């Protein structure tokens, strides 16, 4: 059952990571279009500039769990790379339990009201002609640690399974 739960979380974050990867292509296309319009035709729109910021935010904040899933985050590999599988499992288990979980929970609870207020107001851009979707962007603040927390649960489960198999 633990394996199935872990697999479900991994699949979910893998799917999000693959979807978000397309945002990078959208950012490049929109930025190219914006540069051509601004310098070639002396025409620019605030909404186009803001859309690049939105895609950038979505890419980094939603892909954090995907990056963690693939072990691509920064860590002190000087020690970790030399650890045995059991030592790595203990490090991941304790690090997830005492560092990642409290950090994610703190971010979720401290940003919830921030995002909720933005939704209540349906907050939009302060710029004339800007995107009226600031409330969607602010939703990323609690969503990012929620996705990271889910992936942390998967890491925790994986560590438990590794420790069980080694004992």
ROVOBA-855019 format. One record per residue: x, y, z of N, C-alpha, C in turn. Coordinates in steps of 0.05 Angstrom, whole numbers, plus 5000, padded with zeros to 4 digits. Layout:
<nodes>
XYZXYZXYZ/...
</nodes>
This chain:
<nodes>
501649765000500050005000501750255000/503950245015505850475016506950534988/507650314974508750344947506750464928/504250384930502250494913501750794918/501750864944501351144951503751314941/506151214944508551354935508451374904/507651164891507451174862505451374852/503251394866501151594859502251884861/503651934883504852204887506952254866/508652064861510752094840509552144813/507451994806506152034780504952304777/503652394799502352664799504452884794/506652874809508653084807510153054780/510452814770511652774744509952904722/507352864724505452974705505553284706/505553394730505753684733508353794721/510553654726513153744715513153734685/511953534673511953514644510153734632/507953794645506154004635507454274638/508754324660510054584665512354624646/513654414637515854444618514954594593/512454564585511454704562511355014567/511155094591511055374598513655514590/515855364591518455484583518455554553/517255374537517055434508515255674504/513055684518511255914516512656174524/514256164545515756404553517656494531/519056314518520956384497519456504473/517256384466515656494443514556764449/513356804473512257054481514357274483/516657204494518857394497519857474469/520157284451521057344424519057534410/516457464413514357634402514457914413/514857934439514958194453517258364443/519558234440521958384430521558474402/520558304385520058384357518058614355/515858594371513858804370514959064381/516559044403517459294415519659434399/521659274390523859404376523459414346/521859234335521359244306519059424299/517059444316514659594309513959814329/515659844349515360044370512560024384/511859774389509259714401509659514424/508459564447508759374469506159374485/505659144498503359124515504259024543/503159144563503759074591502958774595/500658704584499658424588501658224577/502958284555504958094544507358074563/508258294573510458284592509758134618/507358184628506458044652506057744647/505157674623504757384618507357234620/509657354613512257224615512857184645/512257384661512657364690510957134702/508457124692506656914702507656634694/508456604669509556344661512056274676/513756464681516156424696515556334724/513656464737512756394764511556114765/509856054746508655784745510755574741/512655624723514755424718516355364743/517355564756519055504779517555414804/515255524808513855454833512355184831/511555114807510154854804512154624799/514454694789516454484782518254414806/517954544828519654494851519454204861/517054104862516653824871517753624851/517453694825518553524804521653514806/522853744811525753754814526653594838/525153624860525853474884525553174879/523453094865523052814858525352694843/526552854825528852754809531552814822/531452894848533952934863535753144850/534653344839536253554826536553804842/535653804867536054034884538854034895/539754264905542354294916542454154943/544554004947544953874973547953844977/548753775001551553745007552353454999/553253434974553953164963556653064973/558153234985560853144995560452905013/558452915031557952705049555952505038/553752605028551552435019552252234998/553952314979554752134957556351894967/557651924990559251705001557651525020/555151605027553551445045552551185032/552150995049550850735040547950795036/546550605024543650635019542150675045/542950535066541650565092542150845104/544550945102545251215112543751425096/543551385070542051575053539051575061/537951335066535151315074534651455100/536451415120536251555146536451855143/538351945126538652235122536152345109/535152215088532752305075530352305094/530052095109527752065127527852285148/530052325161530252525182530152815171/531452855149531453115136528653195127/527153005116524453055108522653105132/522952945152521252965176521753225192/524253295196524953515213525553785199/526053775173526654025159524554085137/524053895119522253945097519353975106/518353795122515553805130514954065146/516554135166515854385180516054635162/518054635144518354865126515854885108/514954665096512654675078510154755093/509754635117507354695132507354995141/509655095148509755385155509055555131/510155495108509455655084506555635077/505355395078502555365072500855535090/501255505116499555645136500055945136/502556025132503056315132502256455107/501956315085501156445060498256405052/496856235068494056175061492356425060/492556595081490856835082491557025060/494157045054495157215032493757145006/493756884999492456794974489456824976/488356764999485456775003484457065000/485857255011485057535008485157624978/487057524964487357594936484957474920/484157234927481857114914479257264921/479057344946476657484955476257744938/478557874932478458124917478558084887/479057834878479657774850481757974840/483957984855486058184850487158164822/487458394810488558414783491058584784/492158634761494658784758494159084765/496159204776496059494783496559664758/497659534738498259674713495859694694/495459914682493359934662494059754638/492159584631492659394609493959144619/494359114645495658874655493658644658/494658414665492958174668491358184694/488858114692487158124716487257864733/489557734733489757474746491857454768/492357664782494257664804493457454825/490857424829489857234849490756944842/490856884816491756614808494756594813/496156804808499056794813499656764843/498156894860498656874889497756604900/496156464885495456194893497856004893/499856074877502255914875503755904901/503456114917505056134942504355914961/501855844967501355604983501355344968/500955364941500855114925503654994923/505655164920508455064917509254894941/508954984965509754804988507954564991/505454594982503654364984504654134965/505454204941506554004922509153894933/510854064944513353974955512853794979/510853854995510153685018509353415009/507753404988506853144976509352984968/511153114954513552964945515252884968/515253054989516652975014515452725026/512852705025511552465035512452225019/512752254993513752034976516551964984/518252164988521052114997521151975024/519452065042519251935068518451645065/516451585049515551315044517851145032/519251265013521451115000523651055020/524251245037526251195058525350975077/522850975085521750765102522050485088/521250475063521450225048524250125046/526150315041528950245039529950135066/529250265088530150175114528849905122/526449855114525149595119526449375104/527249435079528449225062531349165071/532649355084535449315093535549175120/533349175134533449055161532548765161/
</nodes>
